[in-house]
Amino acid sequence: MLLSTLWIDPKRVSISVADGEVSLSGEVETRTQAELVEAYVRRVLGVVDVHSELEWTVDDLVRRSEQLQRRL
C-alpha cells in the first residue's frame, strides 16, 4: 500500500501490530502523507486502534492554511 498507493518507500515506515493495535513510526515527506498512512491503516480489517509517531519533513498543511488566509 505504501509504495503502490502513496509512493512512499516502505523502508521509511516501521509498522508493528499487537492485539489489533498498530504502531507506526518513521519519517515521510509531508504531513499529509503521514495522515494518509494512518487513515489507510485504520481501514484495515481487524485494526482496533492506531498509534502514529510518524514524522514529516514538510508541513504542507501549514502552507495550505497560509495560502487560504491570503485569499481571504
PAZAPA-4460 file (N, C-alpha, C; in steps of 0.05 Angstrom, whole numbers, plus 32768, in hexadecimal, padded with zeros to 4 digits):
% residues 72
    n_x    n_y    n_z   ca_x   ca_y   ca_z    c_x    c_y    c_z   seq   type   mol
   8010   7FE8   8000   8000   8000   8000   8011   8019   8000     1      M     A
   8026   801A   8010   8037   8032   8012   8042   8039   7FF7     2      L     A
   804E   8026   7FEA   805C   802C   7FD0   8048   802F   7FBA     3      L     A
   8035   801D   7FB7   8023   801D   7FA0   800E   8033   7FA2     4      S     A
   8005   803B   7FB9   7FF1   804F   7FBC   7FFC   806B   7FC2     5      T     A
   800F   806D   7FD4   8019   8087   7FDD   8035   808D   7FD3     6      L     A
   8042   807B   7FC6   805D   807E   7FBC   8071   8084   7FD2     7      W     A
   806D   8076   7FE9   807F   8079   8000   808F   8060   8001     8      I     A
   80AA   8063   8003   80BB   804C   8006   80B5   803E   8021     9      D     A
   80AD   8024   8020   80A5   8016   8038   80BB   8015   804D    10      P     A
   80D4   8019   8045   80EA   8019   8058   80E9   8031   806B    11      K     A
   80DA   8045   8063   80D9   805E   8073   80C4   805C   808A    12      R     A
   80B4   8047   808A   809E   8045   809E   80A1   802A   80AC    13      V     A
   80A1   802A   80C6   80A1   8012   80D6   8085   800D   80E0    14      S     A
   807C   7FF4   80DD   8060   7FED   80E5   8062   7FD5   80F8    15      I     A
   8055   7FD7   810F   8053   7FC0   8121   8036   7FBD   8129    16      S     A
   802E   7FA4   812E   8012   7F9F   8135   8011   7F8C   814D    17      V     A
   8000   7F93   8160   7FFC   7F82   8178   7FDE   7F84   8180    18      A     A
   7FD0   7F6E   817F   7FB4   7F6D   8187   7FA3   7F81   8178    19      D     A
   7FA8   7F84   815E   7F98   7F96   814E   7FA0   7FB4   8150    20      G     A
   7FB4   7FBA   8160   7FBE   7FD5   8163   7FD7   7FD8   8152    21      E     A
   7FD7   7FEC   8140   7FED   7FF0   812E   7FFD   8008   8137    22      V     A
   8017   8005   8138   8029   801B   813E   8039   8022   8125    23      S     A
   803A   803C   811E   8048   8046   8107   805E   8058   8110    24      L     A
   8076   8056   8104   808B   8068   8109   809C   806B   80F0    25      S     A
   80AD   8080   80F0   80BD   8085   80D9   80B9   80A1   80CF    26      G     A
   80C1   80A6   80B6   80BF   80C1   80AB   80B6   80C0   808E    27      E     A
   80A2   80D1   8088   8099   80D3   806C   809E   80F0   8063    28      V     A
   8098   80F6   804A   809F   8110   8040   808C   8126   804A    29      E     A
   8072   8121   804B   8060   8136   8052   804D   812E   8069    30      T     A
   8042   8142   8076   802E   813D   808B   8016   812F   8080    31      R     A
   800E   8137   8067   7FF7   812A   805A   7FFC   810C   8057    32      T     A
   8014   8105   804E   801A   80E8   804B   8018   80DA   8066    33      Q     A
   8022   80E6   807C   8020   80D9   8096   8003   80D5   809E    34      A     A
   7FF2   80E8   8098   7FD6   80E5   809F   7FC8   80D0   808D    35      E     A
   7FD0   80CF   8074   7FC4   80BB   8062   7FCC   809F   806A    36      L     A
   7FE5   809B   8072   7FEE   8080   807A   7FDD   8077   8092    37      V     A
   7FDA   8089   80A5   7FCA   8082   80BD   7FAD   807C   80B5    38      E     A
   7FA1   808C   80A3   7F86   8088   809B   7F82   806D   808C    39      A     A
   7F95   8066   807B   7F93   804D   806C   7F96   8035   8080    40      Y     A
   7FA8   8037   8093   7FAC   8021   80A6   7F92   801D   80B6    41      V     A
   7F85   8033   80BE   7F6D   8031   80CE   7F57   8021   80BF    42      R     A
   7F58   8021   80A5   7F43   8013   8095   7F48   7FF6   8091    43      R     A
   7F5F   7FEC   809A   7F66   7FCF   8097   7F55   7FBF   80AB    44      V     A
   7F49   7FAA   80A0   7F38   7F98   80B0   7F48   7F8D   80C8    45      L     A
   7F3E   7F8F   80E0   7F4B   7F84   80F7   7F5A   7F99   8107    46      G     A
   7F5F   7FB0   80FB   7F6D   7FC5   810A   7F5A   7FD3   811D    47      V     A
   7F61   7FD3   8137   7F50   7FE0   814A   7F59   7FFC   8153    48      V     A
   7F73   8001   814F   7F7E   801C   8156   7F98   801F   8148    49      D     A
   7FA0   8039   8143   7FB9   803F   8136   7FC7   8054   8147    50      V     A
   7FE0   804F   814D   7FF1   8062   815B   8007   806B   8147    51      H     A
   8005   8084   813E   8018   808D   812B   802C   80A0   8137    52      S     A
   8045   809A   8133   805B   80AB   813A   806B   80B3   8121    53      E     A
   805C   80B3   810A   8069   80BA   80F1   8071   80D8   80F2    54      L     A
   8088   80DD   80E8   8092   80F9   80E5   8092   8100   80C8    55      E     A
   8094   8119   80C2   8094   8122   80A6   80A9   8138   80A3    56      W     A
   80B3   813C   808B   80C7   8150   8086   80BB   816B   807E    57      T     A
   80A3   816A   8072   8096   8182   8068   8079   8183   8073    58      V     A
   8072   8198   8081   8057   819B   808B   8047   81AA   8076    59      D     A
   803D   819A   8062   802F   81A6   804C   8013   81B1   8055    60      D     A
   8009   81A8   806B   7FEF   81B3   8074   7FF2   81CF   807E    61      L     A
   8008   81D7   8089   800D   81F3   8091   800D   8204   8078    62      V     A
   801A   81FB   8063   801B   820B   804A   8000   820F   803F    63      R     A
   7FEF   81FA   803F   7FD4   81FC   8034   7FC4   8210   8045    64      R     A
   7FC7   820F   805F   7FB9   8221   8071   7FC1   823E   806B    65      S     A
   7FDB   8242   8068   7FE5   825D   8062   7FDA   8267   8047    66      E     A
   7FD9   8256   8033   7FCE   825E   8019   7FB1   8265   801B    67      Q     A
   7FA2   8256   802B   7F85   825C   802F   7F82   8277   803D    68      L     A
   7F93   827D   8051   7F92   8296   805F   7F96   82AD   804C    69      Q     A
   7FA9   82AA   803A   7FAF   82C0   8027   7F97   82C5   8014    70      R     A
   7F89   82B0   800D   7F72   82B3   7FFB   7F5B   82C1   8008    71      R     A
   7F59   82BF   8022   7F43   82CC   8031   7F49   82E8   8034    72      L     A
***
